[in-house]
Amino acid sequence: MQRSPTFGFGQFFGTPEIRRELSGFSLARIAATRPPTEVPQHTHDNAHLVLVIAGHYETSATPLEPGRSPALVYNPPGTKHADRFRENQGSFFTLSVCDRHLESLRGEAIPTRPLALASGPAVRLARRLSRHCTSWPPRSRARVERICFDVLMSLANDAERSRPRPPSWLVAVREALASGWDEAPTLQELAAGAGVHPVHLIRSFRRFFGATPGEFMRERRLAEAARLLTTTELAIADIALSTGFVDQSHLTHAFRRAHSVPPAAFRRQRATHPNSG
């Protein structure tokens, strides 16, 4: 099987028309030259943004509302995707970001998942950058660098604003799971009640809530087990049964994977250091 290609800093499919370099940033205007069927799934070592200048761009990032195409796409480092223009016609502006700059913005809630935007402050700032890229050199390189950072910091607010809300049937599924773990409905029962296929349910649940239904339930059970271990004197076997595990061995195996220690050691640690964790 052929390996997916990996692009280095500032590298993309297409023919660069303009390329500009700043400290830790690479700006470029690129013409699409490869037919969409010849754009394989690939990755980039660094975070980057793609601003669509002309053409119909298709992305595997978080989809927008039906009928809307993205104006700006952000892909974190290592994102595997096959973003492309629908027809072999289009041009785009790119902003590549070095790891050092991304690390410096850790506290700014930069998205950790791909993001597609149709409008908003980040789109407007990216268009301003594109104009600076065309009319180089700018009056102030420091000002252009600040705009690069502003684009990244705008992504956090735009991500929240553009994030689609889960459908009501999916919220009901999560509430059914959260109502208790001793008699939690099966996947088939949840799917039948929601009127969807089980596979669609799993994919939708992971997309909106970041975990599968099974992972969601396991995290809740482990959290409740941890609470009981630190706030009660119940036997570990009783805690296992009360939180939906088959037996103490089942709880111990899952707990060790999640916390790196078995339940008994976890209880002792919290008794010795009650404010830890």
SERO-4910 file (N, C-alpha, C, O; in steps of 0.05 Angstrom, whole numbers):
BEGIN
 pado doro    nc1    nc2    nc3   cac1   cac2   cac3    cc1    cc2    cc3    oc1    oc2    oc3
  Met    A     17    -24      0      0      0      0     18     25      0     37     27     16
  Gln    A     11     44    -17     27     68    -19     22     86      4     -1     91     12
  Arg    A     44     96     16     41    113     40     30    141     32     36    151     10
  Ser    A     15    153     50      5    180     45     28    199     46     44    198     64
  Pro    A     29    218     27     52    237     27     49    256     51     27    262     60
  Thr    A     72    265     60     73    285     82     88    309     72    110    307     62
  Phe    A     76    333     76     88    357     67    102    372     89     93    372    112
  Gly    A    125    384     83    140    399    102    129    428    104    108    434     93
  Phe    A    143    444    119    134    472    124    130    487     98    149    490     82
  Gly    A    106    498     94    100    514     71     96    500     45     94    512     24
  Gln    A     94    473     46     91    457     21     61    449     17     47    442     36
  Phe    A     52    451     -8     25    445    -15     24    434    -44     42    438    -60
  Phe    A      2    420    -50     -3    414    -78     -9    440    -93    -22    458    -82
  Gly    A      0    441   -118     -5    465   -134     20    480   -142     42    472   -134
  Thr    A     17    501   -157     40    517   -166     40    544   -152     22    560   -156
  Pro    A     61    549   -136     62    575   -122     65    598   -141     82    598   -159
  Glu    A     48    618   -138     50    642   -154     66    664   -139     81    679   -151
  Ile    A     62    665   -113     76    684    -96     83    669    -70     67    654    -60
  Arg    A    107    673    -59    114    662    -33    129    683    -17    148    695    -27
  Arg    A    121    687      8    134    706     25    141    691     52    126    674     61
  Glu    A    163    699     63    172    687     88    175    708    110    186    729    106
  Leu    A    164    701    134    168    717    158    179    698    179    182    674    174
  Ser    A    186    709    202    197    692    223    177    672    233    158    680    248
  Gly    A    180    647    225    161    626    235    135    624    219    118    608    226
  Phe    A    132    641    198    108    640    182    116    638    152    136    649    144
  Ser    A    100    624    137    104    623    108     77    630     95     57    617    100
  Leu    A     78    650     78     54    659     64     57    653     34     79    657     23
  Ala    A     36    644     21     38    638     -7     11    640    -21    -10    635     -8
  Arg    A     12    647    -46    -12    646    -63     -6    624    -83     15    624    -97
  Ile    A    -25    604    -86    -20    580   -101    -42    575   -121    -66    579   -114
  Ala    A    -36    566   -144    -55    559   -164    -59    528   -164    -40    513   -163
  Ala    A    -84    519   -164    -90    491   -165    -83    480   -192    -93    490   -212
  Thr    A    -66    460   -193    -57    449   -219    -62    419   -221    -56    407   -242
  Arg    A    -71    406   -200    -75    377   -201   -104    370   -200   -119    380   -183
  Pro    A   -114    353   -218   -142    345   -218   -149    333   -191   -133    320   -178
  Pro    A   -174    337   -182   -182    328   -155   -178    298   -151   -173    290   -129
  Thr    A   -182    283   -172   -178    254   -169   -149    246   -164   -144    223   -157
  Glu    A   -131    264   -169   -103    258   -165    -91    271   -139    -67    271   -135
  Val    A   -109    281   -123   -101    291    -97   -105    270    -76   -128    266    -67
  Pro    A    -85    256    -67    -88    234    -48    -91    245    -19    -86    268    -14
  Gln    A    -99    227     -2    -99    235     26    -70    240     35    -52    224     29
  His    A    -66    262     50    -39    269     57    -39    284     84    -61    290     95
  Thr    A    -16    290     94    -13    305    118      7    328    115     23    328     96
  His    A      7    347    134     26    368    135     39    367    163     25    364    183
  Asp    A     65    371    164     79    371    190     70    394    207     71    392    232
  Asn    A     63    416    195     57    440    211     28    449    207     14    441    188
  Ala    A     18    464    226     -8    476    224     -9    495    200     11    508    194
  His    A    -32    497    188    -34    516    165    -63    524    161    -82    510    169
  Leu    A    -67    547    148    -93    556    139    -94    559    109    -74    565     97
  Val    A   -117    553     98   -122    556     69   -145    575     65   -167    570     74
  Leu    A   -140    598     52   -161    617     45   -167    613     16   -150    615     -1
  Val    A   -192    608     10   -201    603    -18   -204    630    -32   -219    647    -23
  Ile    A   -189    633    -54   -191    658    -69   -210    654    -93   -226    672    -98
  Ala    A   -208    632   -106   -226    626   -129   -230    596   -131   -211    581   -126
  Gly    A   -254    588   -140   -259    560   -143   -276    549   -120   -281    562   -100
  His    A   -285    524   -124   -302    510   -103   -284    490    -89   -276    470   -100
  Tyr    A   -279    496    -64   -260    480    -47   -276    460    -30   -296    467    -18
  Glu    A   -267    436    -30   -279    415    -14   -259    406      8   -236    402      3
  Thr    A   -269    405     33   -252    398     55   -263    376     72   -287    372     73
  Ser    A   -245    361     84   -253    340    102   -255    350    131   -260    335    150
  Ala    A   -250    376    135   -253    389    161   -283    389    169   -300    380    154
  Thr    A   -288    398    193   -315    399    203   -333    412    182   -328    435    175
  Pro    A   -354    399    173   -371    410    152   -387    435    161   -393    437    185
  Leu    A   -392    452    142   -409    475    148   -438    467    144   -445    444    138
  Glu    A   -456    487    147   -484    482    141   -487    474    112   -472    482     95
  Pro    A   -508    458    106   -512    449     78   -514    473     59   -527    493     65
  Gly    A   -500    470     37   -501    490     16   -480    512     19   -478    529      1
  Arg    A   -465    511     40   -444    531     44   -416    519     40   -411    497     49
  Ser    A   -399    533     26   -372    523     21   -353    540     38   -359    563     44
  Pro    A   -331    528     45   -313    543     63   -298    565     50   -290    563     26
  Ala    A   -293    587     64   -276    609     55   -248    605     67   -228    613     55
  Leu    A   -247    593     91   -222    590    106   -222    563    120   -242    555    133
  Val    A   -200    548    117   -198    522    130   -172    522    147   -151    531    138
  Tyr    A   -175    512    171   -151    510    189   -147    480    195   -165    466    203
  Asn    A   -122    471    190   -115    443    196    -92    443    216    -71    454    210
  Pro    A    -95    431    240    -74    429    259    -51    411    248    -55    398    228
  Pro    A    -28    411    261     -6    394    252    -14    364    250    -28    354    268
  Gly    A     -6    351    229    -11    322    226    -39    314    218    -45    291    217
  Thr    A    -56    334    211    -83    328    201    -81    312    175    -69    320    156
  Lys    A    -94    288    175    -96    273    151   -121    281    135   -143    279    146
  His    A   -117    290    111   -140    300     96   -135    297     66   -113    291     57
  Ala    A   -155    302     50   -153    302     21   -168    326     10   -183    324    -10
  Asp    A   -163    350     23   -176    374     14   -168    380    -15   -145    377    -23
  Arg    A   -188    390    -31   -182    394    -60   -203    413    -71   -224    418    -59
  Phe    A   -198    422    -95   -218    437   -110   -235    418   -127   -225    398   -138
  Arg    A   -261    423   -127   -279    405   -141   -271    401   -170   -272    379   -180
  Glu    A   -264    422   -183   -254    421   -211   -225    430   -211   -216    443   -192
  Asn    A   -211    424   -232   -183    431   -233   -180    461   -239   -165    468   -257
  Gln    A   -194    477   -223   -193    506   -227   -195    518   -199   -214    512   -184
  Gly    A   -177    536   -193   -179    549   -167   -152    560   -159   -131    553   -170
  Ser    A   -153    578   -139   -129    589   -128   -134    594    -98   -157    597    -90
  Phe    A   -113    593    -83   -116    596    -54    -91    609    -42    -69    608    -53
  Phe    A    -96    620    -18    -75    633     -2    -70    615     22    -89    605     34
  Thr    A    -45    611     29    -38    594     52    -21    609     72     -5    626     65
  Leu    A    -26    602     97     -9    612    119      0    587    135    -16    574    148
  Ser    A     26    582    134     37    560    149     49    571    175     61    592    175
  Val    A     46    555    196     54    564    223     74    545    235     69    521    236
  Cys    A     96    555    244    117    537    256    107    528    283     90    541    296
  Asp    A    118    506    292    110    494    318    116    513    341    100    514    361
  Arg    A    137    529    339    144    548    361    122    568    365    115    574    388
  His    A    111    579    344     89    599    347     64    585    357     50    597    374
  Leu    A     58    561    348     34    548    357     36    542    387     17    545    402
  Glu    A     60    534    396     64    529    425     61    554    441     51    553    464
  Ser    A     69    577    430     67    602    445     38    610    449     32    627    466
  Leu    A     20    599    433     -9    606    434    -25    585    448    -50    584    446
  Arg    A    -12    567    463    -26    545    476    -49    555    493    -70    542    494
  Gly    A    -45    577    507    -66    587    525    -89    602    511   -107    610    525
  Glu    A    -88    604    485   -108    619    470   -130    601    459   -147    610    443
  Ala    A   -131    576    467   -152    557    458   -153    554    428   -174    553    416
  Ile    A   -129    553    415   -128    547    386   -141    520    382   -134    501    396
  Pro    A   -158    517    361   -171    491    357   -151    468    353   -131    472    340
  Thr    A   -158    445    364   -141    422    361   -152    403    339   -140    382    334
  Arg    A   -174    411    327   -186    395    306   -189    413    281   -190    437    284
  Pro    A   -192    401    258   -196    417    234   -221    435    236   -240    428    249
  Leu    A   -219    458    223   -241    477    225   -246    490    198   -227    497    184
  Ala    A   -271    492    190   -279    505    165   -297    528    171   -316    525    186
  Leu    A   -291    551    160   -306    576    165   -316    588    138   -301    588    118
  Ala    A   -340    598    139   -350    612    115   -347    643    118   -347    657     98
  Ser    A   -345    652    143   -343    681    147   -333    685    176   -328    666    190
  Gly    A   -329    711    183   -320    717    210   -294    732    210   -282    736    190
  Pro    A   -285    740    234   -260    756    237   -236    742    225   -220    755    212
  Ala    A   -233    716    230   -209    702    219   -209    703    189   -187    706    177
  Val    A   -232    701    176   -233    702    147   -225    730    137   -209    733    118
  Arg    A   -235    750    151   -228    778    143   -198    783    147   -185    796    130
  Leu    A   -187    774    169   -158    778    174   -141    763    153   -120    773    144
  Ala    A   -150    738    146   -135    723    127   -135    737     99   -115    736     85
  Arg    A   -157    749     92   -158    764     67   -140    788     67   -128    795     47
  Arg    A   -137    801     91   -119    823     93    -90    813     89    -74    826     76
  Leu    A    -84    790    101    -57    778     97    -52    772     68    -30    777     58
  Ser    A    -72    762     54    -69    755     26    -62    780     10    -45    779     -8
  Arg    A    -74    803     17    -68    828      3    -40    837      9    -25    846     -9
  His    A    -31    834     34     -3    841     40     16    823     25     38    832     16
  Cys    A      9    798     21     26    779      7     30    788    -22     51    784    -34
  Thr    A      9    799    -34     10    808    -61     26    834    -65     41    837    -84
  Ser    A     22    852    -46     35    879    -48     60    880    -30     63    898    -14
  Trp    A     77    861    -34    102    859    -17    123    878    -28    124    882    -53
  Pro    A    140    890    -13    142    887     17    122    905     31    115    926     21
  Pro    A    113    897     55     95    914     70    110    937     83    135    937     84
  Arg    A     95    957     92    108    980    105    121    971    131    141    982    140
  Ser    A    108    951    144    118    941    170    115    911    171     93    900    172
  Arg    A    138    897    171    137    868    173    126    860    201    112    840    203
  Ala    A    132    875    221    122    869    248     92    870    249     79    854    262
  Arg    A     80    889    234     50    891    233     39    866    219     18    856    228
  Val    A     51    856    198     41    832    184     44    808    202     26    791    203
  Glu    A     66    806    218     68    784    236     46    785    257     36    764    265
  Arg    A     39    809    267     17    811    286     -9    802    274    -25    789    288
  Ile    A    -14    808    249    -38    798    236    -39    768    234    -60    755    238
  Cys    A    -15    756    229    -14    727    229    -22    715    256    -38    696    256
  Phe    A    -13    726    277    -21    717    304    -51    723    309    -65    707    321
  Asp    A    -60    746    299    -88    753    303   -107    733    289   -128    726    300
  Val    A    -99    724    266   -115    704    251   -117    679    269   -139    668    272
  Leu    A    -95    670    279    -96    645    296   -113    649    321   -128    631    328
  Met    A   -110    672    334   -126    676    359   -155    680    353   -172    674    370
  Ser    A   -162    689    329   -190    692    321   -203    665    317   -228    662    319
  Leu    A   -188    644    311   -199    618    306   -215    607    330   -235    593    327
  Ala    A   -206    614    354   -219    603    378   -248    612    380   -266    596    383
  Asn    A   -252    638    377   -280    649    378   -296    640    354   -320    633    356
  Asp    A   -283    639    330   -298    630    306   -305    601    308   -327    593    298
  Ala    A   -288    585    320   -294    556    323   -319    552    340   -336    536    333
  Glu    A   -321    567    362   -345    565    379   -370    575    365   -391    562    367
  Arg    A   -367    597    350   -390    608    337   -400    591    314   -424    589    309
  Ser    A   -382    577    300   -390    561    277   -395    532    283   -404    517    265
  Arg    A   -390    524    308   -393    495    314   -422    487    312   -439    499    326
  Pro    A   -429    467    295   -457    459    293   -466    446    319   -450    432    333
  Arg    A   -491    449    325   -502    438    350   -512    409    344   -522    404    322
  Pro    A   -510    392    364   -520    364    360   -550    364    356   -564    380    369
  Pro    A   -560    346    339   -589    344    335   -602    335    361   -590    322    378
  Ser    A   -628    340    363   -642    334    388   -642    304    394   -641    297    417
  Trp    A   -644    287    373   -644    259    378   -618    249    391   -617    230    407
  Leu    A   -595    263    383   -569    255    394   -567    264    423   -555    250    440
  Val    A   -578    288    429   -578    297    457   -594    278    474   -586    272    497
  Ala    A   -616    268    464   -633    249    479   -618    223    484   -621    211    505
  Val    A   -602    214    464   -586    190    467   -566    194    490   -563    176    507
  Arg    A   -552    217    491   -533    221    512   -547    222    539   -536    212    559
  Glu    A   -570    235    541   -585    236    566   -593    208    575   -593    203    599
  Ala    A   -601    191    556   -608    164    563   -584    149    575   -587    133    594
  Leu    A   -561    153    563   -537    140    573   -529    151    601   -520    137    618
  Ala    A   -533    177    604   -524    190    629   -543    185    652   -537    190    675
  Ser    A   -567    175    646   -587    171    667   -580    148    686   -591    147    708
  Gly    A   -562    131    679   -553    109    697   -537     89    682   -540     86    657
  Trp    A   -521     74    696   -504     54    683   -511     25    691   -500      6    680
  Asp    A   -529     22    710   -536     -5    718   -553    -19    698   -552    -43    694
  Glu    A   -571     -3    685   -588    -14    664   -587      3    639   -608     10    628
  Ala    A   -564     10    630   -560     27    607   -571     13    582   -566    -11    579
  Pro    A   -585     27    565   -595     14    540   -572      6    522   -550     17    522
  Thr    A   -577    -15    506   -557    -24    487   -555     -5    463   -573     12    459
  Leu    A   -534     -7    447   -531      9    423   -555      6    404   -565     25    393
  Gln    A   -563    -19    401   -586    -25    383   -611    -11    393   -627     -1    378
  Glu    A   -615    -12    420   -639      0    431   -638     31    428   -658     43    422
  Leu    A   -614     42    432   -611     71    429   -617     80    400   -630     99    395
  Ala    A   -605     64    381   -609     71    353   -638     68    344   -648     85    330
  Ala    A   -651     47    354   -679     43    347   -696     65    358   -715     75    345
  Gly    A   -691     73    382   -706     95    395   -702    122    380   -720    138    379
  Ala    A   -678    125    369   -672    150    355   -680    149    326   -681    170    312
  Gly    A   -686    125    316   -693    122    288   -670    125    269   -674    134    246
  Val    A   -646    117    278   -622    118    261   -608     92    261   -613     75    278
  His    A   -589     89    242   -573     64    242   -552     66    264   -542     87    270
  Pro    A   -545     43    276   -525     43    298   -498     56    289   -486     70    305
  Val    A   -490     51    264   -464     62    255   -466     93    254   -448    107    262
  His    A   -489    103    244   -493    132    243   -493    144    271   -483    166    276
  Leu    A   -505    129    290   -506    139    318   -477    141    329   -471    161    341
  Ile    A   -461    121    325   -434    121    335   -418    144    323   -404    159    338
  Arg    A   -419    148    297   -404    169    283   -413    196    293   -397    214    297
  Ser    A   -439    200    295   -450    226    304   -442    232    333   -435    254    339
  Phe    A   -443    212    350   -436    215    378   -407    223    380   -400    241    396
  Arg    A   -389    210    365   -361    216    366   -356    245    356   -339    259    367
  Arg    A   -370    252    334   -365    278    322   -373    301    342   -358    320    344
  Phe    A   -396    299    355   -405    320    372   -395    319    401   -391    340    413
  Phe    A   -390    295    411   -382    292    439   -354    282    443   -345    279    466
  Gly    A   -340    276    421   -312    269    424   -306    241    433   -283    235    440
  Ala    A   -326    224    434   -322    196    443   -345    179    432   -366    190    425
  Thr    A   -342    153    431   -364    136    424   -382    132    448   -374    138    470
  Pro    A   -407    122    444   -424    117    467   -411     99    488   -414    104    512
  Gly    A   -397     79    479   -383     61    497   -362     75    514   -359     71    538
  Glu    A   -346     92    500   -325    107    514   -338    127    534   -327    131    556
  Phe    A   -360    139    526   -374    158    543   -383    144    569   -379    155    591
  Met    A   -395    121    566   -404    106    589   -381     97    607   -382     98    631
  Arg    A   -359     88    595   -336     78    610   -324    102    626   -316     98    649
  Glu    A   -322    125    614   -311    148    629   -329    156    652   -319    163    674
  Arg    A   -355    155    649   -374    161    671   -371    140    693   -371    147    716
  Arg    A   -370    115    686   -367     94    706   -341     97    722   -341     94    746
  Leu    A   -319    103    708   -294    106    721   -294    131    739   -282    130    761
  Ala    A   -306    152    730   -308    176    746   -323    171    772   -316    181    793
  Glu    A   -345    156    770   -361    150    794   -346    131    812   -348    134    836
  Ala    A   -332    112    800   -316     94    817   -295    109    832   -290    104    856
  Ala    A   -281    128    819   -261    144    832   -273    161    855   -261    164    876
  Arg    A   -297    171    850   -310    187    871   -317    169    895   -312    178    918
  Leu    A   -327    145    891   -334    127    913   -309    118    928   -310    114    952
  Leu    A   -287    114    913   -262    105    926   -252    127    946   -240    120    966
  Thr    A   -256    152    939   -245    173    956   -265    185    976   -256    199    994
  Thr    A   -290    179    974   -310    191    992   -325    170   1009   -341    178   1026
  Thr    A   -321    144   1004   -334    123   1019   -314    102   1027   -291    102   1019
  Glu    A   -324     84   1044   -307     61   1053   -318     35   1041   -312     13   1050
  Leu    A   -334     37   1020   -345     14   1007   -323     -4    997   -301      5    989
  Ala    A   -327    -31    997   -308    -49    987   -306    -45    957   -325    -38    943
  Ile    A   -282    -50    946   -278    -45    917   -296    -63    900   -305    -55    879
  Ala    A   -301    -87    910   -319   -105    895   -347    -93    894   -361    -95    873
  Asp    A   -356    -81    916   -383    -68    916   -383    -43    898   -403    -38    884
  Ile    A   -361    -28    897   -360     -5    880   -361    -14    850   -374     -1    834
  Ala    A   -347    -36    844   -348    -46    817   -376    -53    808   -384    -45    786
  Leu    A   -391    -66    825   -418    -74    817   -437    -50    816   -454    -49    799
  Ser    A   -433    -31    834   -451     -8    835   -446     11    812   -464     28    806
  Thr    A   -423     10    799   -417     28    776   -418     14    749   -409     24    729
  Gly    A   -430    -10    749   -435    -24    723   -413    -42    713   -415    -51    690
  Phe    A   -392    -47    729   -372    -66    720   -380    -94    728   -395    -98    747
  Val    A   -369   -114    713   -377   -142    717   -369   -151    745   -384   -164    759
  Asp    A   -344   -144    752   -334   -152    778   -309   -135    785   -303   -116    770
  Gln    A   -297   -141    808   -274   -124    816   -251   -126    796   -237   -106    792
  Ser    A   -246   -149    784   -225   -152    765   -229   -134    741   -211   -122    730
  His    A   -255   -133    732   -262   -116    709   -256    -87    715   -245    -72    698
  Leu    A   -264    -78    739   -259    -50    747   -229    -45    749   -220    -24    740
  Thr    A   -214    -63    761   -186    -59    765   -171    -56    738   -154    -39    735
  His    A   -179    -73    719   -166    -71    692   -171    -44    679   -153    -31    669
  Ala    A   -197    -35    679   -204    -10    667   -192     14    682   -183     33    670
  Phe    A   -192     12    709   -182     34    725   -152     37    722   -142     60    720
  Arg    A   -137     15    720   -108     17    716   -101     30    689    -82     45    688
  Arg    A   -117     23    668   -112     35    642   -117     65    643   -103     81    629
  Ala    A   -137     74    658   -144    103    659   -126    119    677   -120    142    671
  His    A   -118    107    700   -104    123    721    -76    112    726    -62    124    743
  Ser    A    -68     91    713    -41     80    716    -36     66    742    -14     56    747
  Val    A    -56     65    760    -55     51    785    -81     35    789   -101     44    779
  Pro    A    -81     13    804   -106     -1    810   -122     15    831   -112     33    843
  Pro    A   -148      8    834   -165     23    852   -155     24    881   -157     45    894
  Ala    A   -144      3    892   -134      3    919   -112     23    923   -112     38    942
  Ala    A    -93     24    904    -71     43    906    -81     72    903    -72     90    916
  Phe    A   -101     76    885   -113    102    881   -125    112    907   -122    135    914
  Arg    A   -140     94    921   -152    101    946   -131    108    967   -135    128    982
  Arg    A   -110     94    969    -89     99    988    -76    126    983    -70    142   1001
  Gln    A    -71    131    957    -58    157    949    -75    181    957    -65    201    968
  Arg    A   -101    178    952   -119    201    959   -123    203    989   -128    226    999
  Ala    A   -121    182   1003   -123    183   1032    -98    197   1044   -100    212   1064
  Thr    A    -75    192   1032    -50    204   1041    -48    233   1032    -38    251   1047
  His    A    -57    239   1007    -56    266    996    -85    274    987    -91    273    963
  Pro    A   -102    281   1005   -130    286    998   -135    307    978   -156    307    965
  Asn    A   -116    326    974   -121    348    955   -107    344    929   -106    362    912
  Ser    A    -95    320    924    -81    314    899   -100    308    877   -123    299    882
  Gly    A    -91    312    852   -108    306    828   -131    325    827   -147    323    809
***
